[in-house]
Amino acid sequence: MMIVVPTLGAKVEALCEGIAVGMLPERVAEGPIHEGRLVARRIVGVRELTNCYLAWREDKVGRALEWWIERLDTSDLAERFLAGLGDTKEQQSSGQ
């Protein structure tokens, strides 16, 4: 059986509730692990780094795509992206 969730935050919640198993980026998992909501396990045979590729059609460039390309072309993209990944539903609803 496969469980599909709409966001990374939802995945974290499913893992913390014990209804799924899976892998998370260390930055995302460190909070729930520290809180005792998740248990870290070392897995053999998993690559330490994974490439991420983005693609789009060059013949269909509109204002929205230009906006995304501009945002993606920043030196602090990874830091900004990872800063928000650890937020869970509980943190978002409580305003933390």
Sequence and secondary structure as in RCSB ss.txt:
>XXXX:A:sequence
MMIVVPTLGAKVEALCEGIAVGMLPERVAEGPIHEGRLVARRIVGVRELTNCYLAWREDKVGRALEWWIERLDTS
DLAERFLAGLGDTKEQQSSGQ
>XXXX:A:secstr
     SSHHHHHHHHHTTS      HHHHHHHHHTTSS     TT  S         GGG  HHHHHHHHHHS T
THHHHHHHTTT  HHHHHHT 
